[in-house]
Amino acid sequence: MAYSLVCENHFTVSLRLYDFYQFYGIYHFEKNDENIKTIPKEWRQIIFQHDNDHAFVRDIDYNPQTLPISIDSQKHKLTLNSYQYDYAIDQNGNILLTKTVENSMEKIKLIKQDPKQLELKKHSFHWIQEYPNSR
């Protein structure tokens, strides 16, 4: 959501990018036993980028899905999957989404992943490799 300011356009765009920069990264959905109705149980990973208003979701089978999102950093609101959540970001970068549904509070925790720990980042490139690193 772009803010309607009386300033120049680049200032408006920079505020909008700041909203997405807070969320920029790869997150895993914390597995819990609660009955969550707003997020499908098959979702395992969500990826926020800084340059658009969409998030990429990966399910159990690693199938991609693109979803529109809207972030309002002034009100701490995030719209995802046709639901509006209140959000809080902790010091580790994890995000807690909360929403009241049918007189109960749903809490969804997104755990931020360290890009340095990704499989492709951990292993250096070798021209000849005796043992493949694929799984």
C-alpha positions in Angstrom: 0.0 0.0 0.0 1.6 3.3 -1.1 1.1 6.2 1.2 -0.4 9.4 -0.2 2.1 12.0 0.8 2.4 15.6 -0.5 6.1 15.0 -1.1 7.8 13.8 -4.2 7.1 10.4 -5.7 10.4 8.9 -4.8 9.7 9.6 -1.2 6.4 7.7 -1.4 8.1 4.8 -3.2 10.9 4.7 -0.5 8.3 4.4 2.3 6.6 1.6 0.4 9.9 -0.2 0.0 10.7 0.3 3.7 7.5 -1.7 4.5 8.6 -4.6 2.4 12.3 -4.3 3.6 11.1 -5.1 7.1 9.8 -8.5 5.9 12.4 -9.2 3.2 13.6 -12.8 3.5 12.7 -16.4 3.7 10.5 -17.6 6.5 9.3 -21.0 7.7 5.9 -21.4 9.2 6.3 -22.7 12.8 4.6 -26.1 13.1 2.1 -26.2 15.9 -0.8 -28.3 16.8 -3.3 -25.5 16.9 -6.3 -25.5 14.5 -5.4 -22.5 12.2 -8.2 -21.7 9.8 -6.6 -18.7 7.9 -3.5 -20.4 6.6 -3.5 -23.8 4.9 -1.6 -26.6 6.8 0.3 -27.5 3.6 2.2 -24.2 3.6 5.8 -24.6 4.8 7.7 -21.5 3.5 7.0 -17.9 2.6 9.3 -15.6 0.7 9.0 -11.8 0.9 10.7 -9.7 -1.7 11.4 -6.0 -1.4 10.4 -4.8 -4.8 6.8 -5.9 -5.3 3.5 -6.5 -3.5 3.5 -10.3 -3.7 4.8 -13.1 -1.6 5.8 -16.5 -2.7 4.6 -19.5 -0.7 6.0 -23.1 -0.9 3.9 -26.0 0.2 4.9 -29.5 1.5 5.8 -30.6 -2.1 7.8 -27.4 -2.7 5.2 -26.2 -5.2 5.3 -22.4 -5.6 2.3 -20.1 -5.3 2.2 -16.3 -5.7 -0.1 -14.3 -3.4 -0.8 -10.6 -3.2 0.1 -9.0 0.1 -0.4 -5.6 1.6 1.7 -4.2 4.4 0.8 -1.2 6.6 3.7 -0.5 8.9 2.0 2.4 10.6 -0.9 0.3 11.8 1.2 -3.0 12.0 -1.2 -4.8 9.6 -0.4 -7.4 7.0 -3.0 -8.7 4.5 -2.2 -12.2 3.3 -4.5 -14.9 1.9 -7.5 -12.5 2.1 -7.1 -12.1 5.8 -5.7 -9.1 7.7 -3.3 -9.8 10.5 -1.7 -7.8 13.2 2.0 -8.4 13.1 5.0 -8.0 15.4 8.6 -8.5 14.5 11.0 -9.6 17.3 14.7 -9.0 17.6 15.6 -12.2 15.7 13.5 -11.0 12.7 10.8 -13.6 13.4 7.3 -12.4 12.7 4.2 -13.1 14.8 0.9 -12.8 13.0 -2.2 -12.6 15.1 -5.9 -12.6 14.2 -9.2 -13.1 16.0 -11.3 -15.7 14.2 -14.6 -17.1 15.6 -13.9 -15.8 19.2 -10.4 -17.4 19.3 -7.0 -15.9 18.7 -4.9 -17.4 16.0 -1.1 -17.0 16.3 1.1 -17.8 13.3 4.8 -17.6 13.8 7.1 -17.1 10.8 10.7 -18.1 11.6 13.3 -16.1 9.6 15.9 -18.2 7.8 19.6 -17.3 7.6 20.5 -17.1 3.9 24.1 -18.2 4.7 22.7 -21.5 5.9 21.0 -22.4 2.6 22.4 -25.5 0.9 23.8 -23.6 -2.1 25.5 -21.0 0.1 27.1 -23.5 2.4 29.1 -25.5 -0.2 31.6 -23.9 -2.5 31.8 -24.6 -6.2 34.1 -27.5 -7.4 34.8 -28.2 -11.0 35.2 -31.9 -10.3 33.4 -33.4 -7.4 33.8 -37.1 -6.5 30.6 -37.2 -4.5 27.6 -35.2 -5.5 26.0 -33.0 -3.0 22.5 -33.5 -4.2 19.9 -35.3 -2.1 
